[in-house]
Each structure stands twice: as C-alpha cells, then as structure tokens.
C-alpha cells in the first residue's frame, strides 16, 4: 500500500460469511459462541459439519481469513 492509503473496514459478520463459504467445501464451519464469558470454546470456534463436533477453539478470525485468502491486503476487521 502506498503512503496515505487507508484500509477498508469489513464487519465480523461479513468475514464469517466469507470464511464459511470457503470452509463449506471441506465440511467445516465457523461459529460464534453466544456464551463467550462462560465457555472454553472462545469467541469463535470451528466445527466439522459432517460429524457435528468441535475441531478448533478460540479461533482468531482475522488471521484465519487472511490464511484462507478471503481477507485482502487492503481490508481489515472492523473493531468496536
């Protein structure tokens, strides 16, 4: 990026949708934990949709999105 350019903010909902579309081909899905404060799963976790079991906990969605290629270099996760 050139000097003075800003990154486009992308909501966590949009990032989750992009990740889930990409992971659907592998029978996986990203879920947001509604009971974040009292759970060992973390805020986001990955599931195997065929077996309906948790395969990864406490997932950082920004780094996962970048690894999967669904978050471009000019985008960033919008924070509150």
Backbone bond lengths (Angstrom), bond angles and torsions (degrees), N, CA, C in turn:
res aa  C-N    CA-C-N  psi(-1)  N-CA   C-N-CA  omega(-1)  CA-C   N-CA-C  phi
1 X - - - 1.446 - - 1.516 109.89 -
2 X 1.287 115.46 144.91 1.456 120.05 178.81 1.518 110.02 -82.81
3 X 1.303 114.96 162.21 1.452 121.14 -178.81 1.529 109.61 -63.29
4 X 1.315 116.78 134.83 1.453 122.00 177.59 1.518 114.15 93.65
5 X 1.335 118.16 -10.55 1.457 120.06 178.52 1.522 109.72 -80.26
6 X 1.324 115.27 144.28 1.455 119.63 177.80 1.515 109.56 -109.76
7 X 1.307 115.43 157.05 1.459 120.67 179.59 1.524 109.84 -88.55
8 X 1.313 115.81 147.78 1.455 122.22 178.35 1.523 108.48 -80.09
9 X 1.335 116.71 131.25 1.462 120.94 179.49 1.518 109.76 -84.27
10 X 1.329 115.43 134.29 1.455 122.37 179.50 1.530 107.20 -122.38
11 X 1.328 117.32 133.42 1.466 120.81 -177.92 1.522 111.04 -71.85
12 X 1.324 114.94 159.12 1.465 118.45 179.63 1.522 111.08 -66.99
13 X 1.318 118.19 -29.49 1.460 121.11 176.40 1.519 112.01 -64.18
14 X 1.322 116.34 -42.26 1.467 120.65 178.37 1.527 110.63 -66.58
15 X 1.322 116.49 -40.03 1.472 120.70 178.31 1.525 109.86 -63.99
16 X 1.343 117.02 -43.32 1.468 120.24 179.27 1.525 111.12 -61.45
17 X 1.321 117.37 -41.08 1.466 120.37 178.59 1.522 111.47 -63.52
18 X 1.320 116.60 -43.76 1.467 120.44 178.80 1.526 111.21 -61.76
19 X 1.344 115.57 -44.80 1.466 120.57 179.99 1.527 110.12 -62.55
20 X 1.323 116.92 -45.48 1.461 120.09 -178.15 1.521 112.52 -65.24
21 X 1.328 117.62 -35.84 1.469 119.42 176.00 1.521 110.59 -64.66
22 X 1.319 116.88 -38.90 1.465 121.42 -179.91 1.541 111.12 -70.85
23 X 1.328 117.03 -41.25 1.463 121.31 -176.39 1.524 112.92 -78.72
24 X 1.316 118.54 -17.87 1.472 121.52 -177.49 1.520 111.71 -59.55
25 X 1.325 117.11 -30.60 1.463 120.99 179.03 1.519 112.22 -69.13
26 X 1.324 116.74 -19.86 1.464 122.27 -179.93 1.529 111.71 -103.93
27 X 1.333 117.23 10.73 1.459 123.09 -177.56 1.525 112.29 59.80
28 X 1.324 115.71 40.98 1.465 121.66 178.10 1.519 108.87 -127.52
29 X 1.324 116.10 163.49 1.456 120.66 177.58 1.512 111.15 -153.61
30 X 1.321 115.58 151.53 1.463 122.08 177.33 1.519 107.83 -101.99
31 X 1.318 116.42 133.44 1.457 121.23 179.10 1.516 109.74 -125.33
32 X 1.331 115.10 148.15 1.462 121.11 174.75 1.515 108.20 -99.63
33 X 1.309 115.69 129.56 1.453 121.47 -177.98 1.523 109.65 -78.00
34 X 1.311 116.81 122.59 1.466 121.21 179.19 1.522 111.97 -79.35
35 X 1.315 117.05 -20.36 1.458 122.05 179.49 1.520 109.35 -112.44
36 X 1.311 115.69 57.77 1.466 121.74 -173.25 1.527 112.49 -60.36
37 X 1.310 118.47 -38.14 1.467 120.96 -173.45 1.518 114.41 -70.75
38 X 1.333 117.18 -28.43 1.459 118.67 -175.21 1.531 112.62 -117.67
39 X 1.308 116.68 34.83 1.462 119.06 -176.25 1.522 111.73 -134.46
40 X 1.313 115.68 154.51 1.458 121.58 176.04 1.529 111.25 -91.10
41 X 1.331 116.95 -3.26 1.459 120.83 -177.71 1.521 113.18 -75.37
42 X 1.315 117.84 -24.97 1.450 121.24 -174.39 1.524 109.88 87.59
43 X 1.317 117.23 -176.78 1.464 120.55 -177.58 1.526 111.72 -70.43
44 X 1.334 117.08 -39.02 1.462 122.16 178.51 1.523 108.82 -127.42
45 X 1.335 115.98 145.74 1.455 120.60 177.73 1.524 109.78 -145.96
46 X 1.338 115.67 157.02 1.459 122.10 179.98 1.522 109.79 -102.79
47 X 1.346 115.38 142.02 1.458 120.00 177.26 1.527 109.70 -124.61
48 X 1.321 115.47 155.32 1.453 123.39 170.10 1.522 105.49 -93.48
49 X 1.327 117.69 114.66 1.462 120.67 -173.18 1.525 113.02 -75.51
50 X 1.316 118.68 -20.06 1.464 120.34 176.30 1.519 111.70 -76.51
51 X 1.307 116.27 -42.72 1.467 121.26 -178.12 1.522 112.66 -93.57
52 X 1.339 116.61 -13.92 1.461 123.25 -178.22 1.533 110.84 57.62
53 X 1.334 115.21 52.03 1.454 120.07 178.74 1.540 109.56 -135.61
54 X 1.304 115.12 157.22 1.463 121.83 179.12 1.524 108.80 -77.75
55 X 1.352 116.11 131.62 1.468 119.29 179.32 1.529 112.92 -114.69
56 X 1.345 117.28 -16.08 1.465 119.80 176.80 1.519 108.41 -156.50
57 X 1.328 116.28 142.54 1.461 120.95 -178.88 1.523 110.09 -119.18
58 X 1.313 115.07 162.61 1.469 123.26 176.32 1.535 111.30 51.06
59 X 1.325 116.46 56.13 1.457 123.48 -175.81 1.527 110.30 -84.09
60 X 1.323 116.62 133.22 1.466 122.59 173.34 1.529 106.95 -87.54
61 X 1.344 116.96 107.20 1.466 119.42 -171.71 1.522 112.83 -70.41
62 X 1.322 117.79 -28.37 1.463 119.41 179.69 1.531 111.05 -67.27
63 X 1.318 117.13 -44.40 1.464 119.42 179.12 1.526 111.28 -72.35
64 X 1.341 117.62 -35.49 1.456 120.59 176.63 1.529 110.45 -63.48
65 X 1.331 116.65 -43.37 1.467 120.90 179.14 1.524 110.92 -63.00
66 X 1.318 117.07 -40.20 1.463 120.18 178.25 1.529 110.84 -66.71
67 X 1.330 117.51 -40.87 1.465 121.38 178.81 1.525 111.79 -63.81
68 X 1.332 116.47 -37.14 1.463 120.93 -179.74 1.532 112.58 -80.48
69 X 1.324 116.98 -12.54 1.457 121.16 179.13 1.519 114.19 84.24
70 X 1.332 117.50 15.99 1.462 120.00 -179.84 1.529 112.47 -95.82
71 X 1.314 117.27 -8.10 1.464 122.71 174.78 1.520 107.26 -114.40
72 X 1.310 116.04 113.46 1.460 121.39 -175.42 1.530 110.70 -78.16
73 X 1.297 116.75 167.39 1.461 122.51 -176.90 1.520 113.70 -65.64
74 X 1.315 117.01 -23.67 1.464 120.43 -179.67 1.527 112.50 -94.58
75 X 1.341 117.48 7.25 1.459 121.79 179.67 1.520 109.92 -114.68
76 X 1.333 114.66 155.41 1.463 120.52 173.94 1.519 108.25 -146.19
77 X 1.329 115.96 157.16 1.446 122.31 -179.76 1.519 109.61 -72.31
78 X 1.321 115.67 131.09 1.455 120.71 179.14 1.524 109.01 -75.18
79 X 1.325 116.28 129.89 1.466 121.45 177.73 1.523 109.01 -108.27
80 X 1.332 114.93 156.45 1.478 119.69 -177.53 1.486 113.84 -65.24
